[in-house]
Amino acid sequence: MPILVVPTVAVHRSFLAAWDELAPEEVHWLGPKSIAGDDELWSRERAADPAEFHQLVEAIKGEAEPATVLPPGIVHQTVLWFVDGVEFLGRLSIRHYLTPPLLELAGHIGYFVRPSARRQGHATRMLAQSLPIAAALGIEPALVTCDVDNVGSHKVIEAAGGELEDERHGKLRFWVPTEVA
């Protein structure tokens, strides 16, 4: 049964396979440019090296640590990977608080499913599993957004109890309860 986990080197092989499935505009979802102090863009080749992959994993985990100094405008976030054993299926980010741009466009929670694992219910399970974690971070409710034309994501957010607030800049903005009623 797939679950959200803290990033781990155990999924190195399948992480690279997922990377190979991505279009160039999707690569940012894998964390190729860590906000935890590494200004160099992570390449597929760099991530292929086990020692470098370990550094990438540690940098991503460091993004959640309050002691990590972040660039202006960047917020702490808890990044979790959705895995089935050692198979990397997707990535989810929980932003600990929102800046004005995040409030307008991105929200608290963002998720991504690798292309070969899409349309299998993973996004729905990822979002549902993330809500208690968001609640533990003091987020109630969570803002979750999607593109206006992303019908699948719209359904995922509604399945989690999301209530549509409005549309801004081509994004639908939903408020999702994180506390269990």
N, C-alpha and C positions, 0 to 999 in steps of 0.2 A: 504494500500500500504506500503510495507516494506521500512524503511528508516534507514540511519546511524544516531546514536545518541551517545551522550556522555554516558559512562557507568552509569547505574542507578540501584538502588535497586528494582525498580518496576518489573524487570524481574527475581527476585530471584528464584521463583519456576521453570520457564522454563530453566533458566541457569543451575540449578541442574539436570534437566531432560536431558539437552544437555550433561552435564558432564557424566551422566550414559551411554550415547551412545558411548563414545569415547574409542578407543584403548589406552593403556598406552602411546604409543609414540605420541599421539595427545593432551594429557592433557595440555601441555605447551601453547597451543593456547588460553586457557581460562585465562591465567595469574596467574597460581597457585604459581609462584614464582615471586613476584613483584621485579622489579629492583629499586624501590623507597625506598630502605633502609631496607627491611624486608628479612633477609637471610633465614628465615624458609620457607620450602616448604608448600604451602597451600594444605590441603587435602580436599577431598569431605566432610568429616565430619566437618572440621573446617568451610568450606564455607556454610554448612547447617545452622549454627547459624546466625540469622539475624544481630546481632551486628558485628560478624566477617565478614560477607558478606559486610556490610557497610564499614568496614576497607579495605577490598579487593578493593571495588569500588573506594574508595578515594585514595588508593595507586596507582591504575592503572591511575586514572586521574592525579595524581601528576607527572607521568612520562613525561607529556608534559610541565611542568612548568620549565622555565629556571633556577629558583632558587633552584630546586631540585638537590642535589648533588648525582651524580651517580658513581658507581664503574668504575674503569679504563676500557676503551674499550666499555662501554655501552653508547648509545646515547639517547637523549631525543626523545620521540615518542608520537604521538597523537594516542590513541587507541579509536576506535569507535566500537559500537556494532550495528549489523544489526537486527532490531526488527520489528515485525508486532504487534502493540499494546504492550501487555506484553509478547509476544512470542519471545524469544531469538532465532535468526536464525544463527548468525555468528559473527565473529570478524574481524576487519581490523586494521592494524597498519601502520602509516605513520611515518617513521624515518626522523627526521628533517635534518640530514646530514649523510654522509656515511664515515665510517672508511674504511681502506683498505680491511679488510675481508668482510664488508657489500657490498662494491663495487664489490668484486669478486663473492660473492655467494648469497646475500640476497636482495639487492636493497633497494629502498625507501619504497615500499608498499608491504605488505604481507597480505593475507586474508585467512580465514578459514570459511567453512560452516559446520554446524553440520550434522552428517550423515543422519538424517531423512529429512533434507531439501535440500539435494543435487539433482542435475540434474533438477532444477526448475528455472534456470536463476538468482538465487540470487547472485552468484559471479560476473556475468556480471553487474548487477545493483549496487552492492557494489563498484566495481572498478570505474564505471562511476561516481557514486556519490562522490567518494573520490577525484577525480581529481581537482575540483575547490578548495577543502580544501588544497590539496598539493600545488596548485598554490599560494594560500594565504600565505602559509608558505615559499614562495620563491623558490619552487622546480619546475624547468622547464628545461628539461623534467624529468620525473620520471623513474628511473630504476626499472623494475619489472621482477622477475625471476620465473622460474618454473622448475621442474624436466623434463629431456628430455622425459621421458615416460608419462608425464601427459598431454595427448592430450586435455582434457577438459580445463585445465588452459591455455594451449597454445592458444586455441580458444578464451577464455575470454580476454586475453591480446591483441590479434590481433583485437578483436571486439572494444576495447578501443582505437585503433589506434596505437598499439605497433608495432615497427619495430625491427625485430631481428637484433642484433648486432653480437652475436657469441654464442658459447657453451664453458663453462668452468666447469670442475670438475662435469660433469653430469647435469649442469644447463644451460638452455637457458636464455639468457639475452636480454631483450627488453627495448627499450626506448619509453616511452609513453608521448605524449604531454599533458600538464596539462592546458594550456591556450586555451580558445575557439578561434578558427580561425575566 
